Amino acid sequence: MPAKVAEVAPGIYELFLPLPMRPTIVNVYLIDCHGAWALIDTGMNTADSFATLNEAFEEVGLNIKDLDVVIGTHHHVDHFGTSATIKQHSNATTMLHKLEQERINRMLTFGPPSANPDSMAFFLTHGFPVDKYPIEGMRPVWMGTNQYNPLPVPDKYLADGDVISVGDRKLEVIWTPGHAPGHCVIYLREEKVLIVGDHLLPKITPHVGIYPSSPTNPLGDFIASQLKVQKFDVELVLPAHGGVYNDHRHRANQLIEHHRYREAEMLDIIKRKPHCAFEVADQIFGADDRPMFHVMAATFETLAHLELACIEGRARKSMSDGGRTLYQTV
């Protein structure tokens, strides 16, 4: 893919890197800090993406060996997957939230779910039909390949409220758990720019689900994070997927309302009779002829809504005779 670079603010460059899946592009951001350079997110570790990254660097007058700082918004393959490769070609200091480093370790050692009794029990208790959708299918095709080449341990951990000095720029860390437990967005207060990773995508609703190793209430965390970012004065939002935009508060409120509407749909279904998470997801999203990975994501995003409804007192859960967790509207 030929390098494509856009200077979206003075000295802040949006680099478009290819992905071998949908979405087909991830936006990463290179910041000229006047005597130093910072890269926010890395793309996926494919030959095409790494070549495009280097071409983009050359277009703005940077050699990769002169990169100073690499910050990952979160651990996912398209955001931190090239961090080890970049580290090998530069002396950049790499930074990531500690909760994301723990997820990297799990991803690098992830075996077939059927070999893990706890994972199998989790799928079964929420009604996932493992006879129809063998859960080995949840393992992404890139897992276990060099396409995911994250630095197993970053040089520094990010923490909420950190102010990272790079050259003459100040990069503020805002911890925004939800899509990932250690997801962080980067705020340039003086420039009023917010680099949001997957937290505030302009068109896509980021996936928020509960899995065997997840926090207990990721959707509650996600909604709280959407409220949190609205406290900041922002004029330009730089997302990982989709175009740059301006009104972060409007988009944050849209995402909150989307999830409240979805929860209301689910509560209406379980008002009539109790259901497990898979049964609710099947009625909301439909499972017929959909790829197994999509069915799994729908099931465990549904579970995140049902658990939040229980926490907030709008639903309750019980156990069926067959060992499935059932949810019903209060």
C-alpha positions in Angstrom: 0.0 0.0 0.0 1.5 3.4 -0.9 2.1 5.7 2.0 -0.7 8.2 2.7 0.0 11.0 5.2 -2.2 13.9 6.3 -1.1 16.7 8.5 -4.3 17.1 10.6 -2.8 19.8 12.9 0.5 21.6 12.9 3.1 18.9 13.3 0.6 16.1 13.9 0.4 13.6 11.1 -2.2 10.9 10.5 -0.7 7.8 8.9 -3.0 5.3 7.2 -1.8 1.7 7.6 -3.3 -1.3 5.9 -5.0 -4.2 7.7 -5.7 -7.7 6.3 -9.2 -7.7 7.7 -12.1 -5.3 8.2 -11.7 -2.4 8.9 -9.0 -2.4 6.3 -7.2 0.7 7.6 -5.9 1.8 11.0 -5.0 5.4 11.6 -1.8 6.0 13.7 -0.5 9.4 14.6 3.0 10.7 14.4 3.7 13.9 16.4 6.6 16.2 15.7 7.6 17.4 19.2 10.3 19.7 17.8 13.5 17.8 18.6 11.7 14.5 19.3 9.1 12.4 17.7 6.2 10.4 19.2 4.1 7.7 17.5 0.6 6.8 18.9 -0.3 3.2 17.9 1.7 1.0 15.5 -0.5 -0.9 13.1 -0.4 -4.6 12.6 2.9 -6.4 12.1 2.6 -7.3 8.4 5.3 -6.5 5.7 2.9 -4.2 3.9 2.0 -2.2 7.0 5.6 -1.9 8.2 6.8 -0.8 4.7 4.0 1.8 4.6 4.9 3.1 8.0 8.5 3.6 6.9 7.5 5.3 3.7 5.2 7.6 5.7 8.1 8.4 8.1 10.3 9.3 5.1 7.6 11.5 3.7 7.7 13.7 6.8 11.5 13.6 7.0 11.9 11.0 9.8 14.0 7.8 9.9 12.5 5.1 12.1 15.8 4.8 14.0 15.2 8.4 15.2 11.8 7.7 16.7 11.8 8.6 20.4 8.5 7.4 21.9 5.8 4.8 21.0 2.6 4.9 22.9 -0.1 2.1 22.5 -3.7 3.1 23.2 -4.4 -0.6 23.9 -3.0 -4.0 23.3 -5.0 -5.1 20.2 -3.2 -6.4 17.1 -3.7 -3.3 15.0 -2.7 -0.9 17.8 0.4 -2.5 19.4 1.1 -5.4 17.1 4.2 -3.9 15.5 5.7 -2.5 18.8 8.5 -5.1 19.1 9.5 -4.7 15.4 9.6 -0.9 15.8 11.7 -1.3 19.0 14.1 -3.5 17.1 14.6 -0.8 14.5 14.8 2.2 16.8 15.6 3.2 20.4 12.1 4.4 21.1 10.7 4.2 24.6 7.5 2.1 24.4 4.6 2.8 26.7 1.3 0.9 27.5 -1.1 0.6 30.4 -0.2 -2.3 32.7 -3.6 -4.0 32.3 -2.9 -4.2 28.6 0.5 -5.8 29.1 -1.3 -8.5 31.1 -3.6 -9.1 28.1 -0.6 -9.3 25.8 0.7 -12.2 27.9 -2.6 -14.0 27.6 -2.7 -13.5 23.8 0.8 -14.8 23.3 0.1 -17.9 25.3 -3.5 -18.5 24.2 -4.3 -22.1 23.4 -7.5 -23.8 22.1 -10.4 -22.8 24.4 -11.5 -26.5 24.5 -8.2 -27.2 26.4 -9.2 -24.8 29.1 -12.0 -26.1 31.4 -12.8 -22.7 32.7 -13.3 -21.2 29.2 -15.4 -24.1 28.1 -17.6 -23.8 31.3 -18.0 -20.1 30.6 -19.2 -20.7 27.0 -21.6 -23.4 28.1 -23.1 -21.5 31.1 -24.0 -18.6 28.7 -25.7 -21.0 26.3 -23.1 -20.7 23.5 -23.8 -23.7 21.2 -20.3 -25.3 21.0 -21.7 -28.2 19.0 -22.7 -25.8 16.2 -19.9 -23.3 16.6 -16.7 -25.1 17.7 -15.0 -22.6 20.0 -11.6 -23.1 18.4 -13.1 -20.7 15.8 -12.8 -17.9 18.3 -9.0 -17.9 17.8 -8.2 -15.2 15.2 -6.2 -16.4 12.2 -3.3 -14.1 13.1 -2.9 -15.4 16.6 0.3 -17.4 17.0 1.8 -15.7 13.9 4.3 -12.9 13.5 1.4 -10.6 12.5 1.1 -9.9 16.3 4.5 -8.9 17.5 3.9 -6.8 20.5 6.7 -5.9 23.0 5.9 -8.4 25.8 6.9 -5.8 28.5 6.9 -2.1 27.6 9.6 0.2 28.8 7.1 2.3 30.8 3.5 1.8 32.0 0.9 4.5 31.4 -1.3 5.6 34.3 -4.3 7.9 34.4 -3.3 11.5 34.6 0.3 11.0 33.5 1.8 13.9 31.6 4.5 12.7 29.2 7.0 15.3 28.1 8.3 14.6 24.6 10.4 17.5 23.1 8.3 20.6 23.8 5.0 18.8 23.7 3.0 17.5 26.7 1.0 14.3 26.2 -1.6 13.7 28.8 -2.9 10.2 29.5 -6.6 9.6 30.1 -7.5 6.1 31.2 -10.6 5.0 29.3 -11.4 1.3 30.2 -14.3 -0.4 28.4 -13.2 -1.6 24.9 -10.1 -2.9 26.6 -9.3 -2.8 30.4 -6.2 -0.6 30.0 -7.4 1.5 27.0 -6.0 5.1 27.2 -6.5 8.1 25.1 -3.9 10.9 24.6 -4.7 14.5 25.2 -2.7 17.5 23.9 -4.2 20.2 26.1 -2.5 23.2 24.5 -3.5 22.0 21.0 -6.9 20.8 22.2 -6.4 17.5 20.3 -7.6 14.1 21.6 -6.1 10.9 20.1 -8.8 8.4 21.0 -7.7 4.9 19.7 -10.9 2.9 19.5 -12.7 4.7 22.4 -14.5 7.4 20.3 -14.8 6.1 16.7 -16.9 8.3 14.5 -18.9 5.6 12.7 -18.2 2.3 14.4 -19.4 1.3 17.9 -16.4 -0.3 19.5 -16.9 -3.9 20.8 -17.4 -4.2 24.6 -17.8 -7.7 25.8 -17.4 -10.0 28.8 -15.0 -12.9 28.4 -13.5 -15.4 30.9 -10.7 -13.0 31.9 -12.6 -9.8 31.5 -13.5 -7.2 34.2 -16.9 -7.8 35.6 -18.6 -4.7 34.2 -16.8 -3.5 31.1 -19.9 -1.8 29.7 -20.3 0.2 32.8 -16.6 1.2 32.6 -17.1 2.2 28.9 -20.1 4.4 29.7 -18.2 6.0 32.6 -15.2 6.6 30.3 -17.5 8.3 27.7 -18.6 10.7 30.5 -15.1 11.2 31.6 -13.7 12.4 28.3 -16.4 15.0 28.0 -14.7 17.0 30.8 -11.9 17.9 28.5 -11.7 20.9 26.1 -11.3 19.3 22.6 -11.4 20.9 19.2 -10.1 17.9 17.1 -10.7 14.2 17.6 -8.2 11.7 16.0 -9.7 8.2 15.9 -8.0 4.9 14.9 -10.7 4.1 12.3 -12.7 6.6 10.3 -12.2 10.3 9.7 -11.1 13.0 12.1 -13.9 15.1 13.6 -14.6 17.9 16.1 -17.5 17.3 18.6 -16.3 14.6 21.0 -19.1 15.2 23.5 -21.8 14.7 20.8 -20.2 11.4 19.8 -19.7 10.2 23.3 -23.4 10.8 24.1 -24.4 9.0 20.9 -22.4 5.9 22.1 -24.0 6.1 25.5 -27.5 6.3 24.0 -26.7 3.5 21.6 -25.9 1.1 24.5 -28.9 2.3 26.5 -31.2 1.6 23.6 -29.7 -1.8 23.0 -30.1 -2.6 26.7 -33.8 -1.6 26.5 -34.2 -4.0 23.6 -32.7 -6.8 25.6 -34.8 -6.1 28.7 -37.9 -6.2 26.5 -36.9 -9.7 25.4 -36.2 -11.1 28.9 -39.4 -9.4 30.3 -41.5 -12.2 28.7 -39.3 -15.1 30.0 -35.8 -15.6 31.2 -33.1 -16.3 28.6 -29.4 -16.9 28.5 -27.0 -14.5 26.8 -26.8 -16.5 23.6 -30.6 -16.6 23.2 -30.9 -12.9 23.7 -28.1 -12.2 21.2 -29.7 -14.5 18.7 -32.9 -12.5 18.9 -31.1 -9.1 18.7 -28.4 -9.8 16.2 -29.3 -13.2 14.6 -27.0 -16.1 14.4 -28.0 -17.9 11.2 -25.2 -18.0 8.5 -23.0 -15.6 10.4 -19.3 -16.3 11.0 -18.6 -17.9 14.3 -16.4 -15.1 15.5 -19.3 -12.6 14.9 -21.7 -14.8 16.8 -19.3 -15.1 19.7 -18.8 -11.3 19.8 -22.5 -10.7 19.7 -23.1 -13.1 22.6 -20.6 -11.6 24.9 -21.5 -8.0 24.0 -25.0 -9.0 25.0 -23.7 -10.5 28.2 -22.0 -7.2 29.0 -25.4 -5.4 28.7 -27.2 -8.0 30.8 -24.7 -7.9 33.5 -24.9 -4.1 33.6 -28.7 -4.3 33.8 -28.3 -6.6 36.8 -25.8 -4.3 38.5 -28.1 -1.4 38.0 -31.1 -3.3 39.3 -33.1 -3.6 36.0 -32.6 -7.4 35.7 -31.8 -10.4 37.8 -30.1 -13.7 37.0 -30.7 -17.3 38.0 -29.4 -20.7 37.2 -31.4 -23.2 35.0 -31.6 -26.9 35.7 -29.1 -27.4 32.8 -26.5 -25.1 34.4 -27.1 -22.1 32.2 -27.2 -18.5 33.6 -30.6 -17.0 32.8 -31.5 -13.3 32.9 -35.0 -11.7 33.5 -36.2 -8.2 33.7 -37.0 -7.0 37.2 
